[in-house]
Amino acid sequence: MSQSEMILYAVKLILGGITALSAAMLFSKTKDPAWISLIAGFVTMYASYVYDLLLTLGIVISQDIFIAGIPLTNLIFTALPSMFFILAFAIMLFRK
């Protein structure tokens, strides 16, 4: 892993960690489904960063089920945060 990649991962982990921590603190103060979905999106996005780093370092080896040549865990970690964001925005848009 090159130095520039390490710096990029460090920035992702530090800023993502701050975001996930802030989201977790907000989670305890809200009961609104839209906010909870938004928080879940940020937390799963951070989990995606950590998983990607573990894969890159070789600590975790992806031996998953493949869908269209893509490992299932990668597909889940890529799609799940966006799905939570879409759900949160849809709840906010269609709220009465």
C-alpha positions in Angstrom: 0.0 0.0 0.0 1.5 3.4 -1.0 1.7 6.3 1.3 -1.0 8.2 -0.6 -3.4 5.3 -0.1 -2.6 5.2 3.6 -3.3 8.9 3.9 -6.6 8.5 2.1 -7.7 5.6 4.3 -6.6 7.6 7.4 -8.7 10.5 6.4 -11.7 8.3 5.6 -11.5 6.5 8.9 -11.0 9.6 11.0 -13.7 11.7 9.4 -16.0 8.7 9.0 -15.4 7.9 12.7 -16.3 11.4 13.7 -19.5 11.2 11.6 -20.5 7.8 12.9 -19.9 8.9 16.5 -21.9 12.1 16.0 -24.7 10.0 14.4 -24.7 7.6 17.3 -25.0 10.4 19.7 -27.9 11.9 17.7 -29.5 8.4 17.6 -30.0 8.5 21.4 -31.8 11.9 21.1 -34.3 11.2 18.3 -37.2 8.8 17.7 -37.9 10.1 14.2 -37.8 7.2 11.6 -36.3 9.6 9.0 -33.4 10.6 11.2 -32.9 7.0 12.3 -32.6 5.9 8.7 -30.1 8.7 8.0 -28.0 7.7 11.0 -28.1 4.1 9.9 -26.8 5.2 6.5 -23.8 7.0 8.0 -23.0 4.1 10.4 -23.1 1.5 7.6 -21.0 3.8 5.4 -18.3 3.9 8.1 -18.6 0.1 8.4 -18.0 -0.1 4.7 -14.8 2.0 5.1 -13.5 -0.3 7.8 -14.3 -3.4 5.8 -12.6 -2.0 2.7 -9.5 -1.3 4.7 -9.5 -4.7 6.3 -9.8 -6.2 2.8 -7.0 -4.1 1.4 -4.7 -5.0 4.3 -5.5 -8.7 3.9 -6.9 -9.1 7.4 -10.2 -10.2 6.0 -10.5 -12.3 2.9 -13.7 -12.1 0.9 -14.9 -15.6 0.2 -18.5 -14.8 -0.4 -21.3 -15.7 -2.7 -20.8 -13.8 -6.0 -23.6 -12.0 -7.8 -22.6 -10.9 -11.3 -19.0 -11.3 -10.4 -19.2 -9.0 -7.3 -18.8 -10.4 -3.8 -22.1 -10.2 -1.9 -20.5 -8.3 1.1 -19.1 -5.6 -1.2 -22.5 -5.3 -2.9 -24.2 -4.9 0.4 -21.7 -2.4 1.8 -22.0 -0.4 -1.4 -25.8 -0.4 -1.7 -27.0 -0.4 2.0 -25.9 3.2 3.0 -27.6 4.6 -0.2 -30.7 2.6 0.5 -30.9 4.0 4.1 -30.4 7.6 2.7 -33.2 7.0 0.1 -35.5 5.7 2.8 -34.8 8.7 5.0 -35.4 11.2 2.3 -38.6 9.4 1.1 -39.9 9.5 4.7 -39.2 13.2 4.9 -40.8 13.9 1.5 -44.0 12.0 2.1 -44.5 13.0 5.7 -47.8 14.5 6.4 
